[in-house]
């Protein structure tokens, strides 16, 4: 596996922002950036779980691998330039699994579980207390018991689990996640046992585990779909883009690269460090560059061959 972190983040802010995010998955902006980052990989009969673990370690993208992932299945891949999202989608598909995003974590596990994750995340958030919404990192040592881990997570917010025995005995390798809502931590932990959690009694602060059998879920969505462009009627491509405090020169350079145009701008503009913020939703290419120009107080237009940048009159 080879990666170039500098190259990944030089382009990632644009790639992630041009996204059809109305897919229902609860991915953080940081995770979308990571999923859109370019990456190269070479796998030759690599055990799938190990390949995903190495990928997570090398890219610092948190991947929660379901306990049911078969360690014997192998992966073979030679990708010189792809995205993190496409790479994980390929790995999941090759292993007959699904992938979903929650907060700053990518979940990889059985297809039904991956499809259920966005629904489960949405369910617990309805009316949840601030304690359950509180974000914190989760760490556990080698040979941890998930049942005890679940009890510790609940206890950290003042809640108690009524039926902890619903989680069967198991022993896990060491692991950790970036900051996640406590509710998401419990959701990920339960999912590997086909369980969900609900607040049994708000006054008594008790939580109960329940089966997710026959849980209605939405259509399964790939990670690549989360960072893809949104198609418009009649085939016209439209863009949903959110730029937050990025140098306008870098923004325009990356936009030019993505749409295959030259950047026609004086040197002092193309290397400008002025930081801009703007948002467009389902915008045409012309509307996209009009918004960029307005944010930077520049005259920005697009032709069939170039992005033309000039000072305002």
C-alpha positions as CSV (number, residue, x, y, z in Angstrom):
1,X,0.0,0.0,0.0
2,X,1.3,3.4,-0.9
3,X,-0.2,6.8,0.0
4,X,0.8,10.4,-0.3
5,X,-0.9,12.4,2.5
6,X,0.2,15.7,1.1
7,X,-1.3,14.9,-2.3
8,X,-4.4,13.5,-0.6
9,X,-5.2,16.7,1.3
10,X,-4.2,19.1,-1.5
11,X,-7.2,17.9,-3.5
12,X,-9.5,16.4,-1.0
13,X,-11.3,19.6,0.0
14,X,-12.8,19.9,-3.5
15,X,-13.5,16.3,-4.2
16,X,-15.4,15.7,-1.0
17,X,-17.5,18.8,-1.4
18,X,-18.8,18.0,-4.8
19,X,-21.1,15.5,-3.2
20,X,-24.5,14.0,-3.4
21,X,-24.8,14.0,0.4
22,X,-28.6,13.6,0.4
23,X,-27.9,9.9,0.7
24,X,-28.9,9.6,4.4
25,X,-25.5,8.6,5.8
26,X,-24.3,10.6,8.8
27,X,-20.7,11.3,7.7
28,X,-18.8,14.2,9.2
29,X,-17.2,16.8,6.9
30,X,-13.7,15.5,7.9
31,X,-14.6,11.9,6.9
32,X,-16.0,13.1,3.5
33,X,-12.7,14.9,2.9
34,X,-10.8,11.7,3.7
35,X,-13.0,9.5,1.6
36,X,-12.6,11.8,-1.4
37,X,-8.8,11.9,-1.1
38,X,-6.8,10.2,-3.9
39,X,-4.9,7.1,-3.0
40,X,-2.9,4.3,-4.7
41,X,-2.9,0.7,-3.5
42,X,-1.5,-2.7,-4.4
43,X,-3.0,-5.8,-2.8
44,X,-1.9,-9.4,-3.7
45,X,-4.0,-12.1,-2.1
46,X,-4.1,-9.9,1.1
47,X,-6.3,-11.1,3.9
48,X,-9.3,-8.7,3.8
49,X,-9.5,-7.8,7.4
50,X,-5.7,-7.2,7.6
51,X,-5.8,-5.1,4.4
52,X,-8.5,-2.9,5.9
53,X,-6.7,-2.6,9.2
54,X,-3.5,-1.5,7.4
55,X,-5.5,0.9,5.3
56,X,-6.9,2.5,8.4
57,X,-3.5,2.7,10.1
58,X,-1.7,4.3,7.0
59,X,-4.4,6.8,6.2
60,X,-5.7,7.6,9.7
61,X,-9.2,6.9,8.6
62,X,-11.1,5.1,11.3
63,X,-12.6,1.8,10.0
64,X,-14.8,-0.2,12.3
65,X,-14.6,-3.8,11.0
66,X,-17.5,-5.9,12.1
67,X,-16.7,-8.9,14.3
68,X,-18.3,-11.2,11.6
69,X,-15.9,-10.3,8.8
70,X,-14.3,-13.5,7.6
71,X,-10.5,-13.3,8.2
72,X,-9.9,-16.0,5.5
73,X,-11.1,-14.0,2.5
74,X,-8.4,-12.4,0.4
75,X,-8.2,-9.2,-1.7
76,X,-6.3,-8.5,-4.9
77,X,-6.1,-5.0,-6.3
78,X,-3.8,-2.7,-8.3
79,X,-5.1,0.8,-8.3
80,X,-2.7,3.6,-9.3
81,X,-5.1,6.4,-8.6
82,X,-8.5,6.1,-7.0
83,X,-10.4,7.5,-4.0
84,X,-10.5,6.2,-0.5
85,X,-14.2,5.7,-0.8
86,X,-13.8,3.6,-4.0
87,X,-11.1,1.6,-2.4
88,X,-13.2,0.7,0.6
89,X,-16.2,0.0,-1.6
90,X,-14.2,-2.4,-3.7
91,X,-12.8,-4.1,-0.6
92,X,-16.3,-4.5,0.9
93,X,-17.8,-5.7,-2.3
94,X,-15.0,-8.2,-2.9
95,X,-15.6,-9.6,0.6
96,X,-19.4,-9.7,0.0
97,X,-19.8,-6.9,2.6
98,X,-21.3,-3.4,2.8
99,X,-19.8,-0.1,4.0
100,X,-21.5,2.9,5.7
101,X,-20.4,6.1,7.3
102,X,-21.2,7.4,10.8
103,X,-19.6,10.4,12.3
104,X,-15.8,10.1,11.6
105,X,-16.0,6.3,11.3
106,X,-16.4,4.0,8.3
107,X,-18.3,0.8,9.2
108,X,-17.5,-2.4,7.2
109,X,-19.7,-5.5,7.8
110,X,-22.6,-7.6,6.5
111,X,-24.6,-5.8,3.8
112,X,-27.8,-5.8,5.8
113,X,-26.0,-4.3,8.8
114,X,-24.4,-1.6,6.7
115,X,-27.7,-0.7,5.1
116,X,-29.3,-0.5,8.6
117,X,-26.7,1.7,10.1
118,X,-28.1,5.1,8.9
119,X,-31.6,4.2,10.1
120,X,-30.3,3.1,13.5
121,X,-28.3,6.4,13.8
122,X,-31.3,8.4,12.9
123,X,-33.6,6.5,15.3
124,X,-31.5,7.1,18.5
125,X,-31.0,10.8,17.8
126,X,-34.8,11.5,18.0
127,X,-35.3,13.1,21.4
128,X,-31.9,11.9,22.7
129,X,-30.4,13.7,25.7
130,X,-27.4,15.9,25.5
131,X,-25.5,13.2,27.5
132,X,-26.0,10.6,24.7
133,X,-25.1,13.2,22.1
134,X,-21.8,14.0,23.8
135,X,-18.8,13.2,21.6
136,X,-15.8,11.4,23.0
137,X,-13.1,9.0,21.7
138,X,-13.5,5.3,22.5
139,X,-10.6,3.1,23.4
140,X,-10.4,-0.5,24.6
141,X,-7.5,-2.8,25.4
142,X,-6.8,-6.3,24.0
143,X,-9.2,-9.0,25.2
144,X,-11.9,-6.5,26.1
145,X,-15.4,-7.9,26.5
146,X,-17.9,-6.0,24.4
147,X,-20.6,-6.4,27.0
148,X,-18.5,-4.7,29.7
149,X,-17.4,-2.1,27.1
150,X,-21.1,-1.3,26.4
151,X,-21.8,-1.0,30.2
152,X,-18.8,1.4,30.5
153,X,-20.0,3.6,27.7
154,X,-23.5,3.8,29.1
155,X,-22.1,4.5,32.6
156,X,-20.0,7.4,31.4
157,X,-23.2,9.3,30.7
158,X,-25.0,8.2,33.9
159,X,-27.1,5.6,32.1
160,X,-27.5,1.9,33.1
161,X,-28.1,-1.1,30.7
162,X,-31.1,-3.2,31.8
163,X,-30.1,-6.4,29.9
164,X,-26.4,-6.4,29.3
165,X,-26.5,-10.2,28.8
166,X,-28.2,-9.6,25.4
167,X,-24.6,-9.1,24.2
168,X,-23.0,-12.6,24.2
169,X,-19.5,-13.2,25.6
170,X,-16.8,-12.2,23.2
171,X,-13.2,-11.0,23.3
172,X,-12.0,-8.2,21.1
173,X,-8.5,-7.0,20.0
174,X,-7.5,-3.6,21.1
175,X,-9.1,-0.7,19.2
176,X,-10.0,2.9,19.2
177,X,-12.2,5.5,17.4
178,X,-12.0,9.2,16.9
179,X,-14.6,11.3,18.9
180,X,-18.0,9.9,18.4
181,X,-21.4,10.6,20.0
182,X,-22.0,8.1,22.8
183,X,-25.1,7.0,21.0
184,X,-23.1,6.1,17.9
185,X,-20.6,4.2,20.0
186,X,-23.3,2.0,21.4
187,X,-24.9,1.7,17.9
188,X,-21.6,0.4,16.3
189,X,-21.0,-2.0,19.2
190,X,-24.5,-3.4,19.2
191,X,-24.6,-3.8,15.4
192,X,-22.1,-6.7,15.4
193,X,-24.6,-8.7,17.4
194,X,-27.7,-7.7,15.4
195,X,-28.9,-5.5,18.2
196,X,-29.9,-1.9,18.6
197,X,-30.3,0.2,21.8
198,X,-33.2,2.3,23.0
199,X,-33.8,4.4,26.1
200,X,-36.1,2.2,28.2
201,X,-36.8,4.8,30.9
202,X,-35.7,8.5,30.6
203,X,-36.4,9.2,34.3
204,X,-34.4,6.3,35.5
205,X,-31.8,6.6,32.7
206,X,-31.9,3.0,31.6
207,X,-31.0,1.6,28.2
208,X,-32.3,-1.6,26.7
209,X,-30.9,-3.8,23.9
210,X,-33.3,-5.1,21.3
211,X,-33.1,-7.2,18.1
212,X,-32.9,-5.4,14.8
213,X,-34.6,-8.3,13.0
214,X,-36.9,-7.0,10.3
215,X,-35.7,-3.4,10.7
216,X,-36.9,-1.3,7.8
217,X,-33.9,0.2,6.0
218,X,-33.3,2.6,3.1
219,X,-31.6,1.7,-0.1
220,X,-27.9,0.7,0.5
221,X,-25.6,3.6,-0.5
222,X,-21.9,3.2,-1.4
223,X,-19.3,5.5,0.1
224,X,-18.4,6.6,-3.4
225,X,-22.0,7.9,-3.8
226,X,-21.4,10.1,-0.8
227,X,-18.7,12.0,-2.6
228,X,-20.1,11.9,-6.1
229,X,-21.6,14.8,-8.1
230,X,-25.3,15.3,-8.2
231,X,-26.7,14.7,-11.7
232,X,-29.2,17.3,-13.0
233,X,-32.1,16.8,-15.4
234,X,-31.3,16.4,-19.1
235,X,-27.8,15.2,-18.3
236,X,-26.5,18.7,-17.2
237,X,-24.0,18.2,-14.5
238,X,-24.6,20.2,-11.3
239,X,-22.4,20.7,-8.3
240,X,-22.9,20.8,-4.5
241,X,-19.9,22.4,-3.0
242,X,-18.9,23.7,0.4
243,X,-15.7,25.6,0.8
244,X,-14.6,26.7,4.3
245,X,-11.6,29.0,4.8
246,X,-9.6,27.7,1.8
247,X,-7.0,29.8,-0.2
248,X,-8.8,31.0,-3.4
249,X,-5.7,30.2,-5.5
250,X,-5.8,26.6,-4.4
251,X,-9.6,26.4,-4.8
252,X,-9.4,27.6,-8.4
253,X,-6.4,25.4,-9.3
254,X,-8.3,22.3,-8.0
255,X,-11.5,23.2,-9.7
256,X,-9.6,23.7,-13.0
257,X,-8.0,20.3,-12.6
258,X,-11.3,18.5,-11.8
259,X,-13.1,19.8,-14.8
260,X,-10.2,19.6,-17.3
261,X,-9.7,23.3,-17.9
262,X,-6.6,25.6,-17.9
263,X,-6.4,28.3,-15.2
264,X,-6.1,31.6,-17.0
265,X,-5.1,34.0,-14.2
266,X,-2.3,36.4,-13.4
267,X,0.3,34.9,-11.2
268,X,-0.6,37.0,-8.3
269,X,-4.2,35.7,-8.5
270,X,-3.4,32.0,-9.1
271,X,-1.1,31.9,-6.1
272,X,-3.3,34.1,-3.9
273,X,-3.5,33.1,-0.3
274,X,-6.7,34.9,0.5
275,X,-9.0,32.5,2.2
276,X,-12.7,32.2,1.1
277,X,-15.8,30.4,2.2
278,X,-18.9,29.8,0.1
279,X,-21.6,27.2,-0.5
280,X,-23.5,26.2,-3.7
281,X,-26.1,23.5,-4.1
282,X,-26.9,21.8,-7.4
283,X,-25.3,24.7,-9.2
284,X,-24.3,24.9,-12.8
285,X,-20.7,25.3,-13.7
286,X,-21.2,29.0,-14.3
287,X,-23.0,29.4,-11.0
288,X,-20.2,27.6,-9.2
289,X,-17.6,30.0,-10.5
290,X,-19.8,33.0,-10.0
291,X,-20.0,32.1,-6.3
292,X,-16.3,31.6,-6.1
293,X,-15.6,34.9,-7.7
294,X,-18.1,36.7,-5.4
295,X,-16.5,35.2,-2.3
296,X,-13.0,36.3,-3.5
297,X,-14.1,39.7,-5.0
298,X,-12.8,38.6,-8.4
299,X,-14.2,38.3,-11.9
300,X,-14.3,34.5,-12.4
301,X,-15.8,32.9,-15.5
302,X,-15.6,29.6,-17.4
303,X,-15.1,28.9,-21.1
304,X,-14.8,25.7,-23.0
305,X,-11.1,25.6,-22.4
306,X,-10.3,27.7,-19.4
307,X,-11.3,29.3,-16.1
308,X,-10.7,33.0,-16.6
309,X,-9.8,35.0,-13.5
310,X,-9.5,38.8,-13.5
311,X,-9.7,41.6,-11.0
312,X,-13.0,43.3,-10.7
313,X,-13.3,46.5,-12.8
